[in-house]
Amino acid sequence: MTRRATKIVATLGPASSDPAMLEQLIRAGVDVVRMNFSHGTAQDHIDRATLVRAAATRAGREVAIMADLQGPKIRVGKFADGKVMLEPGQKFVLDAARTELGDIDAVGLDYKTLPSEVKAGDVLLLNDGLIVITVDSVKGAAVFTTVKVGGVLSNNKGINKQGGGLTAPALTAKDMDDIKTAMSFQADYVAVSFPKNSTDMEMARQLCNVAGAEFNHKPGLIAKIERAEAIPKLEEILLASDGIMVARGDLAVEVGNAVVPALQKRMIKLAREHDRFVITATQMMESMIANPVPTRAEVSDVANAVLDGTDAVMLSAETAAGKYPLETVLEMAKICEAAEAAEELTLDADFSGRTFSRIDQAIALGALFTAHHLGAKAIVALTDSGSTALWMSRYLIHVPIYALTSNLATQRRMTLYRNVHALLMDTSAVRDTALTQAERHIKNLGVVQAGDVYAITCGEPMGAPGGTNMLKICRVH
């Protein structure tokens, strides 16, 4: 059983949809499978979810499924030849009224409101910032521009405005349909693309809860931070979500590459302070799409995210379409483990000056403190909702946390929390029996052996959510 604390999110795609490959990836350490709703039909997603659940059962490891919504399509239209080569200094028109296919002079727009949202002097970035154009003037539905940095522009490439400011709503009609699809197979997490404020997240949560009601399912919500406008509203977005994703691709295009590393550190710190989880994403092992080994810079990038305290690191095209999906996961797991071994623990400093208003939170943090100072082999949390495990996982500690729950949805959600090993176990309603069962369970797994000390938390009466009120220190007989 792996002791790795940092979790790995892998994106499903053509390179990873074969049942045997998917099973290998889960065995190799994938904790969460991301389904990208920008591609495929509703039925494709339903079939893939079935595939993931079956592969996890064969691998003997539970994984979470994340449904990643496409969000607004702020894109150019299609070209007659599929693409054009734009040269610096050239004039180029983005025309919302254009119905014919694009050419070297002009192209249509998927995003029809662009002309009303830009003005002369604005800088637009196409194709993830590789092409830069400046707006000369806007006449009716046409945006007249001059190419500053040229390159190949192909069908449906994205448009960003430098500094942000495009008003597209975070949830499109397609996203609303996709939420229904995701709830039909009880996706554990829903990731919302391009939220601007807490209202976007609250609306997504309402839609998820309504669509999930017939299945008695409420997913966790992840806000993808990828708009310049989201940065000043970071705290309110965070509080309206269960976790955030540092989506470095679009974010870098809008705010500039240079400021993203410091933003990443700030977001991870803020998420941990507010008891939210955080995923670091985009281009982490990009070179492994085509190569069997990562670059030194990629190794440093993953390790630094781990040292910053991220809950999870994410793979996108590397596992979706790359040549080496399995090797990428194995490399990433190795880098995470090496970085974790080098972490500096500051638990005592983290706890100084903390006050608690909740009994369950005080018990959770008391367990951490005691286990750390006693050199315990494990912390065991009997949990119904997973909150106790989440609170414990917000602090860096080298004692693994084993969260035992009888709720399958809770187990799957906890697969994303750093340093939490989520296990499914039906426990007795009688406290002493439940504690004995828990010890037997972790002993059978080889987590503890005779003579080892571990800490265990639970609530009385047993099974009442939010009722963790007991901490016990045990020595294994």
N, C-alpha and C positions, 0 to 999 in steps of 0.2 A: 504493500500500500504506500503510495507516494506521500512524502512529507512536504512537498512543495506547497508554499503558502499562496503564491501569486497564481491567479487562475488564467486559463487560456481560452479565448473566444476564437472560433474558426468559422469562416464563411463557407457555406455550402454552395457548390457550383458544379460544372461539368467534370472538374478534376476530382471531386470528392463525393459524387453522388452514387458511385458504385457501392453496393452493400458491403462488400469485403473491405474496400478502402475506408469506408466510413467507420466500420468496426475497428480497423487498425488505428485510425486517428483517435478514436475514443480511448482505446487501450493505451495509446502513446501519451495521452494526457489532456485531450480536449475536454473542457468542463462545460462549455456553452456553445451551442451550434447556432450561428447567425444565418437567418434566411433573408435574403435581400429581395424585398418586394418590388424593386425597380425592374426585375426580370421575371417572366413567367406568368402563367394564368393561375386563377384561384385553385383549380384542380391540381396543378403542378405543386403548389405549396402544400396542399392537403396530403398528396402522395408522398412528398418529401418528409413531412412531419412523421408519417407512419414509418417511413424508412429509418429515420433517426431513432425513434422509440424502439424499433426492432433491433437496430444495431447496438443500442445502449444495453438492451436486455442480454444480447449475446456476449457483450463485453463485460457484463456484470458490474457496470458503473452507471449511475443515474446522471443524466446531463440535462441542462435547461435548454429550451428553445427560445431564441430571440427573434421576433418578427420585426424587421427593420423597414419602416414605411418609406415610400419614395419621396414624399413631400412635393412641394411645388416644382414644376418643370420650367425653370427659367433658362430656356434654350433657344438656339437658332433652329430654323427649319431644315429642310433637306436640299441637297444640291443635285443638279441634273447629272453630274458625273460622280456624285458621291462625296466629292471634296474639291476645294480650290486652294491655290497657293497664293497667299497674300504677301505683298512686298511692302517694306517700309516706305512711307510717303504716299502710298496709293490711297485713292478715295474709295470708300465702301459704304453701302447703305443697308441698314437693318430696317425692313419694311413690314409692319404688322398687317398691312392690307394685301400684301403680295400673295397670290394663290399659286402662281407657277413656280417650278423648282428654281433654286438659286443658281447664280453663275458668278463670274469673277467680279462683277460690279455690285451685286445685291443679293440678299437672301431674305426669306420670310422669317417670321417669329412664332414660336409656340406660345410665347409669353406676350399676349396682346396689349397689355397695359404699359409696356416698356416706354413708348414715346411720351407718355404723360408723367413718367417718373425720372426722366433724365433731362439735363439742360446743357447748353454749350459749356465746354470746359470740363465736363465730367469724364472720368477715365473708366472705360469698360475693359474687363479682363475676360477673354474667351478661352475655352479649353483648359481649365485649371490654371489660368494665368500665363499660359505659354504665349498667347497672342494678346497684345495690348493695343487698344484703339482709343482715340479721344473724340468726343462728340463736338462737331463743328456747329451744327444747328439741328433743330427739330421742326419739321413742317408736316402738320397733320399726323398721319400714321407712320411717317418715315423719319428715321434717325440718320443724319448724314455724318459720317466719321472719316477720320484720317488714320491710317495704320501707322502705329509707332514701332511696335515690335511685330514682325511678320512671322509667317509659318503656315503649315497646312491646317486648314479649317475643314472639318468633315461634318457629316450629318448630325444634327441634334446635339451639338456640343454645348456645354453650359455657359451661361453669362453671369458674371459677378460685377458689381459696381464697387470700385475702390472706396473703402471707408464705409461700405454698406449703404442701405437706404432703399432697397427694393421692397415693395410692400406685400408681396405675395403671402397669402395666408399659409400657416404651417400645415394645416390639414385640408387637403383637396377632397373632391368627391371620390376619387379613386382610393385615397387613404381611408375614407369612411367605409367603403366596401371591403377594403383589405383588413380593417379591424374586425369586421364580421367573420371573414375567412379565418383570421388568426385565432379568434375566440372559438370557432367551431372545432379546432383541434387543441384548444386550451394552451396556447403559447404562454410560456412562463413570464416572458418580458415583451413589451412593445416599445420600440425605440422610435421617437418622434423626430423627424428631420426638420431642421431650420426653425425651431421655436424662437420667438422674439421676446416673450414675456411669460409670466406665470399663467395668464389666461389661456394661452395655447395648450399648456400642459393640463390645466383643469378641464378644458373641453375634451382633450384626448382621454382623460381618465373617465369622464362621464360616458363617453362613447364606448369605451372598453367595458365598463361596468354594466351598461345596458345590454351590450352584445353578449357579455359573458354570463348574464343572469340566468339564462335557461340551463347553463352548464354548471351553475353555482361556482363560477370561477372569476377571480379578480387578478389580473396580471400585475406585475411590477412595471412601473413606467420609467423609461430612460430618456432624458433630454439630451439630444445631440447638440453640443455647443459648436456651431459652425457659421454663425452670423456675427458681424461686427456689433449689431444692435443688442445681441445677447450678453455681451460683456458687462455693460453697466447694470444689467438686470440679473446678473449671475446668481445672486443670493436668493431672489424671489423665485427664479426658475428652479433652483436647487431645492427649495423648500416645498415646491409643488410637485416634485418628482421623487422617485425612490433612489435614483442614481443618475449620474451624468456620463456622457461619453465625450472625451476630448477629441473632437473630429478634426484632426489637424489639417486635412486637405483643403476643404472649403474655407475654413477659418483663416488659414495662411494666405489664401488668395485675397480675402477681404481686408485683413489687418496687416499683411506683410509677413514674410517668413521670419524675420529677425525677432519679432516680439513673441512668437508662439512658445518657445521653450520656457520663458518666464511665466507666461499665462498658464501653461501646463502645470507647473509647480504650484501656482496659486490656486488653480481649480482643484487639484488633488488635496491640498491642505484644507481648503474650505469645505470640500465634501466630507472629509474625515471629521472636521469639527462639528458638522451638522448631522452626524450619524447617517450619512448617505454613502453609497459606494461609487466608485469611479472606474471607468474603462479608458485606457489610452489606446488610440487607434490611428490608422493610416500610415502606410509605407514602412511599417516596423521592420519587415524583412523583405523589402521590395525586390532586391536583387535575386532572391531565391525563387522568384517566378521563373527565371531562366537558368539559375546556377545552383549547384548542389550545396554550396556553402555561403554563409552570409558575409557581408563586408565587415571590417573591424568597426566602422562607424555604426552599422546597424546593431552590432553586439553591444556597443556602448549605449545606444539609444534605448534598447530594451532594458539593460541593466540600470540605467538612470531612472527610468520610469518606475522600476521596482524599488530602487532606493528612495524615490520620492514618496512611496507608499501607495501606489496605484493598486486597486483590487485585482484588475485584470489587464492583460495585454491582448490586442486583437490582431488577427490576420484577415486580410480581405482577399485580394486577387491571388495571394500566395497559395491559399488552399482552395479557392474557388476555381481558378483557371491555370494555376502554375504547373510546372513540370514535376515539382518535388514536394507535394503536400505533406507527405509523411515525414520526410527529412526536416522540413521547416518546423513542424510541431516538436519533433525531438530536439532540434537545436534550441528552440525557444525555451523549452522546459529546462534544458541544461543551463542556459544563461540565467534564467530566473533563480534556479537553485544556488548558483554560484554567487549571485548578487545578494540573495537573502542571507547567506552565510557571513557576509561582510557587513551586515546592518549594525548600526550602533543603537543599543537599546537605551531609551530615555524615560522608562516607565515612571520612575520616582518623580522626575521633573514634570512629566505629563499630568500626574495626579495632584501636584501641589496647587492649592487654591481652588480645587474643584468642589462644587457643592451639588448635592443631588436632592431633587424633590420627590423622586420616585423610588420606592423600595426595590423594585425589580432591577432598576439601573444600578443602584448602590450595590446590590448583591452581585451583579455581573462584574462590576469593576473590582469589588472585593475579592472575587475569585481570581481575577488576573493578578492582583497585587500579591495575594497569598501564594499562588502557584509559582510566581516568579521568584519570590524570596525563599520558598521552601525547596526550589529545584524540582518541582513536580514533573512527572512524565507526561501528564495530560490534564486538560480541563474538559469535563463532561457537562454538557448542558442539556437537560431534558426540556424541550421547548415545543410549544404548540404553534406559535406564530412565527418563530425564528428571530424575534426581537432581541432576546438575550444574546444569541450568537452574533447578531449584527453589532450590538454595542461592544461586545468583547473584541470583535475583529477590527475596531477602529484604532486599536493601540498595537504598536509593534511589540511582539513578545515571541520568544522562541519556544514557547510551550504550545503544542498543537491543540486546537479546540475541536472536540468531537460533539457535534450537535445531534442528539437523538430525538426523532419526532415520529409520531404515528401518522402524520399528515404528508402524503406524497407530494402535494403542491408546495408545501413548505420545504421539503427536502430539496426539490428541484430549484426553488428560488435561492436557497442557501449555497448552491454550487458556485455562485458568483462572489461570495464574500471571502475576502482574504483570510487565509489561515484557518478556515472553517471546513471540516470534513463532515459532510452531512450524511447521516445514516438513518435508514428507516427501521423503526422498531416499535412494535406494539407493547406498551408497558402496562403493568397492572395498575388499577386504581388505588391500590394499597401502597403507601409510600415505601415502606421497608422492602416490600417485594419488588417494587420498581427499581429501587437502588441496587438490589442484588442482581436483578436482570441486567441492568446497565453495566455493572462490573463484569459479569460473565461475558457480555457481548464484546467489550473492549479487550478482555483477556483472550477470547477466542480469535480476535483479529490480530493478536500479537502486539497490541499497543502498549499494554502493561504486563508485567509478570510479578511473581511473588516478591514481596519486599518493596515494590515501587509505591510511591505516593502519588495520588491524583486528587484533584478537587472536583466536586460535583455540585451542580445547582439544580433546584427543582422548585415547584410551587405546591403549596397545600391550600385548598384541596387539589388533588392531582387533576390535570387536564383542563383547568380553568385558564383561559388565555389571559396574559398580562399578570399572572399571579406568582411569578418567581419570587420566593421570599425565604429561601433556605439555601445555605452554603454549608457543605460538609467536606472535611478533609479526611481522606481514607488511605489506609495502607493495605495493599493487596496481600491476602493470606495465601 
